[in-house]
């Protein structure tokens, strides 16, 4: 297998042991190739955080070795972090036509489009990246132009599947290139990195074409408006909805910024076929009879500020739910989003809508996954036949299950590597072992701030959300240390002031006593004064309320 005694390092900076923020690195000696640069949406305890991207410290420290970033497809968990990464790492980006169109929109919004080198590739491209050569193969996924990557390294072939399934009847009539995958396998593959998202699901994933039948059946039965919510990037699904609307003589309005952007890009690049006059403005759709109206909306994950969630809560400016409306949620919840989706479905049902989601269509499923199930994962393993196997894309239990599937098709157990982000596999002389760890973790994005919110700030936000804050303001005399004014206590999120006057009066007295005691003992450093106030007042408030508000003393001298 080995071509020479070079050293190849393979690791993930995001995307193993978790869903989202995919970023994988293959390094051969002094050349680094990055595959994908995604984001993930914040977990519940990440209060106020907008998104999470991978920590690229290792890449920044080795920026002169990075030859480029290859993007396998255009989903947010693979391209969403790219504009942040490129601000710190200005290297070439390689992507297919639709993927590059979606990337360009992000880079333009970030103001770095003109300073980024972008290269268009397709499934037949070959690109030289230092001592490595990258070739590609077509895979099926829930967005067009998805590819897997084969890196020819001095040690052997390293294959990255991207997100994939094997759809025998794809909507765009472009099945996965099984012949090319088999050809790569025939050459002898050193290591395979493969999508594990559906490793726990037996059998095969359904064809996207089956969703079209179920969606048309809903259009046939619905008498009122139809609202369809799906991932904006699921272009095949959107095409199906547009064709159903045309077949049943309904106009379509678009709601949600990402939905409008992706559809416009897909139309411009020829990935969506939309008859003239089918898509109308949302104001016009409200003037049509209910049985002539269809709305395509974002919000299939129940995101609090998304269009569908606001419609369900009667908080949307232009769309109000009406009894007799039909809602199709053509997606399944990403792990962690289940309760948000359930709340949205419940709110829609309360408003009188008929709601179809997942497998709950009138004649079949209104959603199929874009990821292969167990039989497809076994098929990929049998086609590629790797010596070493590294499951990626998924939570740890999914990676572990994928490892079991690999054993079943003949991969030696000692040749299967289950990684966490930052763990490396080092291959030298055709032999693989766990290598040195590299820095990896989460970089939190809050507004315009990148990485400036860490664990301490999140801890403070958690405390504020649980027990509120008390601000204690005191003015002291610089000459003799006496209290000139205050203490004034301001409460936010702790107790309602008008109903807790006795408690706050006693707190005021305790602060005065504490400060006076400090003065008597010649303790006049601000840090000591503040700590004494916080400790004494904190103990008192906990005894009285069993709550621990954040206490913020502000001491001024005049």
C-alpha positions in Angstrom: 0.0 0.0 0.0 2.7 2.5 1.0 4.4 4.4 -1.8 7.2 5.9 0.3 8.1 6.5 3.9 6.4 9.8 4.3 4.2 10.8 7.3 0.5 11.4 6.8 -1.6 12.9 9.6 -5.4 12.7 9.5 -7.7 14.5 12.0 -10.9 16.4 12.6 -11.1 20.0 14.0 -14.9 19.5 14.0 -17.5 16.9 12.9 -16.6 13.8 15.0 -18.5 13.1 18.2 -21.0 15.9 17.2 -23.4 17.0 14.5 -22.2 20.0 12.5 -19.1 22.3 12.1 -17.4 19.7 9.9 -13.7 20.3 9.2 -11.2 17.6 8.4 -7.5 17.9 7.8 -5.1 15.6 5.8 -1.4 16.6 6.2 1.4 15.0 4.3 4.8 16.3 5.5 4.7 20.0 4.8 1.4 20.1 2.9 -2.0 20.5 4.4 -5.4 20.0 2.7 -8.6 21.0 4.6 -11.9 19.4 3.7 -15.0 21.5 4.6 -15.4 24.4 7.0 -18.8 24.3 8.6 -20.7 25.6 11.6 -23.1 24.2 14.0 -26.0 25.9 15.8 -25.6 26.5 19.5 -26.6 24.1 22.2 -29.2 25.2 24.8 -26.6 26.1 27.4 -24.8 28.4 25.0 -26.9 31.4 26.0 -26.9 34.2 23.4 -24.6 32.5 21.0 -25.5 32.7 17.3 -23.3 29.9 15.9 -20.3 27.7 16.7 -17.3 27.2 14.3 -14.1 25.0 14.7 -11.0 26.2 16.5 -8.4 26.6 13.7 -5.4 27.4 15.9 -3.4 24.5 14.3 -4.1 25.8 10.8 -3.1 29.3 11.8 0.1 28.1 13.3 0.9 26.2 10.1 -0.7 28.6 7.6 2.3 28.4 5.2 1.6 24.7 4.8 -2.2 25.0 4.0 -2.6 24.4 0.2 -6.4 24.9 0.0 -9.9 24.1 1.4 -12.0 21.6 -0.5 -15.8 21.9 0.1 -17.8 18.7 -0.5 -21.3 20.4 -0.8 -23.2 23.5 0.1 -24.9 22.7 3.5 -24.3 25.1 6.4 -22.6 22.5 8.5 -19.9 22.3 5.7 -19.7 25.9 4.4 -21.1 28.1 7.3 -17.7 28.7 9.0 -15.8 29.4 5.8 -16.1 33.2 5.8 -14.7 33.3 9.4 -11.9 30.9 8.6 -10.8 32.8 5.5 -10.4 36.0 7.5 -7.5 34.3 9.3 -6.4 31.9 6.6 -6.5 33.3 3.1 -6.1 30.1 1.0 -7.7 28.9 -2.2 -11.2 27.3 -2.0 -12.3 24.5 -4.3 -16.0 23.7 -4.8 -18.6 22.5 -7.4 -20.8 25.0 -9.2 -23.8 25.3 -6.9 -21.6 25.0 -3.8 -19.4 27.8 -5.1 -22.5 29.9 -5.8 -23.7 29.6 -2.2 -20.1 30.2 -0.9 -19.8 33.4 -3.1 -23.0 34.8 -1.5 -21.5 34.3 2.0 -18.1 35.8 1.1 -19.8 38.8 -0.5 -21.8 39.4 2.6 -18.6 39.1 4.7 -16.8 41.6 2.4 -14.0 39.1 1.4 -15.2 37.9 -2.0 -12.7 39.8 -4.0 -9.8 38.8 -1.8 -10.5 35.1 -1.9 -9.2 32.8 -4.6 -12.0 30.4 -5.7 -11.7 27.4 -8.1 -14.6 25.7 -9.8 -14.4 21.9 -9.8 -16.6 19.0 -10.9 -16.6 15.2 -10.4 -13.9 14.8 -13.1 -11.5 17.4 -11.9 -7.9 16.8 -10.8 -6.1 19.4 -8.7 -2.6 19.4 -7.4 -2.2 20.5 -3.7 1.5 20.3 -2.8 2.6 16.7 -2.8 -1.0 15.5 -2.9 -3.4 15.2 -5.8 -7.2 15.5 -5.3 -9.8 13.8 -7.5 -13.5 13.6 -6.9 -16.5 11.3 -7.3 -20.2 12.1 -7.5 -22.4 11.1 -4.5 -26.2 11.6 -3.8 -27.2 13.9 -1.0 -30.1 16.3 -0.3 -28.4 19.1 -2.2 -27.1 18.9 -5.8 -23.4 18.9 -6.7 -22.2 16.8 -3.8 -18.9 15.0 -4.2 -16.5 12.7 -2.3 -12.8 13.4 -2.3 -9.9 11.0 -3.0 -6.5 12.4 -2.0 -3.5 10.7 -3.5 -0.8 11.2 -0.8 2.8 9.8 -0.8 1.6 7.1 1.6 -1.5 6.1 -0.4 -5.0 7.1 -1.1 -7.1 8.8 1.5 -10.9 8.9 0.7 -13.4 11.3 2.2 -17.0 10.4 1.3 -18.7 13.8 2.1 -22.3 13.4 3.1 -23.8 10.6 1.0 -26.5 8.1 0.3 -27.1 5.8 -2.7 -30.3 7.0 -4.4 -31.2 4.7 -7.3 -33.9 7.1 -8.6 -32.5 10.6 -7.9 -34.7 13.6 -8.8 -31.9 15.0 -11.0 -31.2 11.6 -12.7 -27.6 11.7 -11.6 -27.0 8.6 -9.5 -23.8 8.2 -7.4 -20.8 7.2 -9.4 -20.5 3.6 -8.1 -18.1 2.6 -10.9 -15.7 5.3 -10.0 -15.8 4.4 -6.3 -15.1 0.8 -7.2 -12.2 1.8 -9.4 -10.7 3.8 -6.5 -11.2 0.8 -4.3 -9.4 -1.4 -6.9 -6.3 0.8 -6.7 -6.0 0.1 -2.9 -7.1 2.7 -0.4 -5.1 3.5 2.7 -7.8 5.2 4.7 -11.5 6.0 4.4 -13.3 8.7 6.3 -17.1 8.0 5.9 -20.4 9.7 6.9 -21.9 8.1 10.0 -25.0 10.1 10.5 -27.4 7.2 9.9 -25.2 4.4 11.1 -27.9 3.4 13.7 -30.6 3.1 11.0 -31.0 -0.3 9.4 -31.7 -0.9 5.8 -31.6 1.7 3.0 -32.6 5.4 3.0 -35.6 6.1 0.8 -35.3 7.9 -2.5 -36.0 11.6 -2.8 -38.5 10.7 -5.6 -40.8 9.0 -3.0 -41.2 12.4 -1.2 -42.5 13.9 -4.4 -45.4 11.4 -4.5 -46.3 12.2 -0.9 -46.1 15.9 -1.4 -48.3 15.8 -4.5 -50.8 13.8 -2.6 -51.0 16.6 0.1 -51.5 19.2 -2.7 -54.3 17.0 -4.2 -56.2 16.8 -0.9 -55.6 20.3 0.6 -58.5 22.7 0.3 -56.9 25.7 2.0 -53.4 27.3 1.8 -50.4 25.1 1.9 -47.3 26.1 3.8 -44.2 24.0 3.1 -41.2 24.3 5.4 -37.9 22.6 4.4 -34.1 23.3 4.5 -33.5 26.2 2.1 -30.6 24.2 0.6 -32.7 21.1 -0.3 -33.0 22.2 -3.9 -34.4 18.9 -5.1 -37.2 19.1 -2.5 -37.9 22.7 -3.5 -38.1 21.7 -7.1 -40.7 19.0 -6.2 -42.8 21.6 -4.3 -42.7 24.0 -7.2 -43.8 21.3 -9.7 -46.6 20.3 -7.4 -47.8 23.9 -7.1 -47.7 24.3 -10.8 -49.6 21.0 -11.3 -52.4 22.0 -8.9 -52.6 25.7 -10.1 -51.1 27.4 -7.0 -48.9 30.4 -6.9 -45.8 30.2 -4.6 -44.5 32.9 -2.2 -41.1 32.7 -0.5 -40.6 33.5 3.2 -37.3 33.6 5.0 -34.1 35.2 3.9 -32.1 32.0 3.3 -34.9 30.5 1.3 -35.0 33.6 -1.0 -31.2 33.6 -1.4 -30.8 29.9 -2.1 -33.6 29.8 -4.6 -32.3 32.9 -6.5 -28.8 31.4 -6.7 -30.2 28.0 -7.8 -32.3 29.6 -10.5 -29.4 31.7 -11.8 -27.1 28.7 -11.9 -29.7 26.5 -13.6 -30.4 24.1 -10.7 -34.1 25.1 -10.4 -36.6 25.3 -13.2 -39.3 27.8 -12.4 -42.0 28.7 -14.9 -42.7 32.4 -15.4 -45.2 33.8 -12.9 -45.2 30.9 -10.6 -43.4 32.7 -7.7 -45.1 35.8 -6.5 -44.6 38.4 -3.7 -45.9 37.5 -0.3 -48.3 40.5 -0.4 -49.8 39.1 -3.6 -50.3 35.6 -2.2 -52.5 37.1 0.6 -54.9 38.4 -2.1 -55.4 35.0 -3.7 -58.1 32.4 -2.8 -56.8 30.0 -0.2 -56.9 27.0 -2.6 -54.6 28.9 -5.0 -51.8 29.8 -2.5 -48.6 28.0 -1.5 -45.9 29.4 0.8 -42.4 28.1 0.9 -40.8 28.8 4.3 -37.7 28.4 6.4 -38.0 27.1 10.0 -38.2 23.3 9.7 -36.0 23.0 12.8 -38.3 25.1 15.0 -35.7 27.9 15.3 -37.3 30.6 17.6 -36.9 33.5 15.1 -37.5 31.5 11.9 -40.5 32.2 9.6 -42.5 29.1 10.4 -42.1 29.5 14.1 -43.2 33.2 14.0 -46.2 32.2 11.8 -47.2 29.5 14.3 -47.0 32.0 17.2 -49.0 34.6 15.2 -45.9 36.9 15.3 -45.3 37.1 11.6 -45.9 40.5 10.0 -47.5 39.3 6.8 -48.8 35.7 7.3 -51.4 34.6 9.8 -52.4 31.0 10.3 -56.0 30.2 9.5 -58.1 27.1 10.2 -58.0 24.8 7.2 -54.4 25.6 6.3 -52.1 22.7 5.6 -48.5 22.7 6.8 -45.8 20.3 5.5 -42.6 20.1 7.5 -40.4 18.3 5.0 -37.5 17.7 7.4 -36.6 15.7 10.5 -35.2 17.5 13.6 -31.4 17.7 13.9 -30.5 16.1 17.3 -31.1 18.7 20.0 -33.9 20.5 18.0 -36.7 17.9 18.8 -38.5 20.0 21.4 -38.4 23.2 19.3 -39.9 21.3 16.4 -42.5 19.7 18.6 -43.5 23.1 20.0 -43.9 24.5 16.5 -46.1 21.6 15.4 -48.2 21.9 18.5 -48.7 25.7 18.0 -49.7 25.0 14.3 -52.2 22.4 15.4 -53.7 24.8 18.0 -54.1 27.3 15.2 -56.3 24.8 13.3 -53.8 23.6 10.7 -53.4 20.1 9.4 -49.7 19.3 9.9 -47.7 16.7 8.1 -44.1 15.9 9.1 -41.6 13.1 8.8 -43.5 9.9 8.1 -46.8 11.5 8.8 -47.9 12.2 5.2 -51.4 11.1 4.1 -49.9 8.5 1.8 -46.2 8.2 2.8 -43.3 10.1 4.1 -42.9 13.9 3.4 -39.2 13.6 4.2 -36.3 11.3 3.5 -32.8 11.7 4.9 -29.9 12.7 2.7 -27.6 10.3 4.6 -27.1 6.6 3.9 -28.4 4.0 6.3 -26.6 0.8 7.3 -26.8 -1.1 4.0 -25.4 1.9 2.1 -22.6 2.4 4.6 -21.7 -1.3 4.1 -21.8 -0.8 0.4 -19.4 2.2 0.5 -17.0 0.2 2.7 -17.2 -2.7 0.2 -16.6 -0.4 -2.8 -13.6 1.5 -1.2 -12.2 -1.5 0.7 -9.9 0.6 2.9 -7.0 -0.7 5.0 -7.8 1.8 7.8 -11.2 3.2 8.6 -12.1 6.5 10.4 -15.9 7.1 10.9 -16.8 10.8 10.8 -20.0 13.0 10.7 -21.9 12.0 13.8 -22.2 11.7 17.5 -19.9 9.1 19.2 -22.5 6.4 19.3 -23.0 6.7 15.5 -19.2 6.5 15.0 -19.1 3.4 17.2 -21.9 1.7 15.3 -20.2 2.6 12.0 -17.0 0.9 13.3 -19.1 -2.2 14.0 -20.4 -2.2 10.4 -16.8 -1.9 9.1 -15.8 -5.0 11.2 -18.7 -6.9 9.7 -17.5 -6.3 6.1 -13.9 -7.3 6.9 -12.0 -4.3 8.3 -9.7 -5.5 11.0 -10.8 -4.1 14.5 -7.3 -2.7 15.2 -7.5 -0.7 11.9 -10.6 1.2 13.0 -10.0 4.6 14.6 -12.8 6.3 16.6 -11.7 9.9 17.1 -12.7 13.0 19.0 -12.0 16.4 17.6 -8.2 17.0 17.9 -7.3 13.3 18.0 -5.0 12.4 15.1 -4.2 9.2 13.1 -0.6 9.1 12.1 0.3 6.9 9.1 3.9 6.2 8.2 5.4 3.3 6.2 1.9 2.0 5.6 1.2 1.6 9.4 -1.3 3.7 11.3 -1.4 4.6 15.0 -2.9 7.3 17.2 -0.7 10.4 16.9 -0.2 13.6 18.9 -3.3 15.7 19.8 -3.8 19.0 18.1 -5.7 22.0 19.5 -9.5 21.7 18.7 -12.7 23.0 20.2 -15.5 25.5 19.8 -15.2 29.1 18.7 -18.4 30.9 19.7 -19.9 33.6 17.4 -22.0 36.2 19.2 -23.0 39.1 16.9 -19.8 40.5 15.4 -17.7 38.9 18.1 -15.7 35.8 17.1 -14.2 33.9 19.9 -14.6 36.7 22.5 -17.2 34.8 24.4 -15.8 31.9 26.4 -16.7 29.7 29.3 -16.5 32.5 31.9 -18.9 34.7 30.0 -21.3 31.8 29.4 -21.1 31.0 33.1 -22.1 34.6 33.9 -24.9 34.5 31.4 -26.2 31.3 33.0 -26.1 32.9 36.5 -27.9 35.9 35.2 -30.6 33.8 33.6 -31.1 31.7 36.7 -31.1 34.2 39.6 -30.7 37.7 38.2 -28.4 40.5 39.3 -28.1 43.0 42.2 -26.1 46.2 41.6 -24.9 47.9 44.8 -23.8 51.5 44.3 -21.9 53.3 47.1 -20.1 56.7 47.1 -17.3 57.0 49.7 -15.4 60.1 51.0 -11.7 60.0 49.9 -10.6 62.0 53.0 -12.2 60.0 55.8 -13.7 56.9 54.2 -17.3 57.6 55.3 -20.3 56.8 53.1 -21.4 59.9 51.4 -24.4 58.4 49.5 -26.0 55.0 49.2 -25.9 52.1 49.3 -28.4 52.1 46.5 -29.5 48.6 45.4 -30.8 47.9 41.9 -32.4 44.6 41.3 -32.9 43.0 37.8 -34.3 39.5 37.5 -33.9 38.7 41.2 -36.9 40.0 43.1 -39.7 42.5 42.2 -38.7 45.6 44.1 -42.2 46.8 45.1 -42.9 43.5 46.8 -39.6 43.0 48.4 -38.9 46.3 50.2 -38.1 44.8 53.6 -35.6 42.4 52.0 -33.8 45.1 50.1 -33.9 47.5 53.1 -32.2 44.8 55.2 -29.7 44.1 52.3 -29.0 47.9 52.3 -28.3 47.8 56.1 -26.0 44.8 55.8 -23.9 46.5 53.0 -23.6 49.7 55.2 -22.5 47.6 58.2 -20.0 45.7 56.1 -18.4 48.8 54.6 -18.3 50.5 58.0 -16.5 47.4 59.5 -14.0 47.5 56.7 -13.3 51.2 57.3 -12.9 50.6 61.0 -10.3 47.9 60.2 -8.5 50.2 57.7 -9.5 47.9 54.8 -9.8 50.4 51.9 -8.6 48.6 48.8 -11.5 48.5 46.3 -11.1 44.8 45.6 -11.3 43.9 49.3 -14.3 46.2 49.8 -16.1 44.7 46.9 -15.3 41.1 47.9 -16.5 41.7 51.5 -19.8 43.2 50.2 -20.3 40.3 47.8 -19.6 37.6 50.4 -21.7 39.1 53.2 -24.6 40.1 51.0 -24.5 36.8 49.1 -24.8 34.8 52.3 -27.7 36.9 53.5 -29.7 36.7 50.3 -29.2 32.9 50.0 -30.4 32.4 53.6 -33.5 34.5 52.9 -34.4 33.4 49.3 -32.3 30.3 48.5 -31.1 32.1 45.4 -27.7 33.3 44.3 -28.0 36.4 42.2 -24.9 37.9 40.6 -23.9 40.8 43.0 -22.1 43.7 41.3 -20.7 46.3 43.8 -19.9 49.7 42.3 -17.8 51.8 44.7 -16.9 55.4 43.9 -14.7 57.8 45.8 -15.1 61.6 45.8 
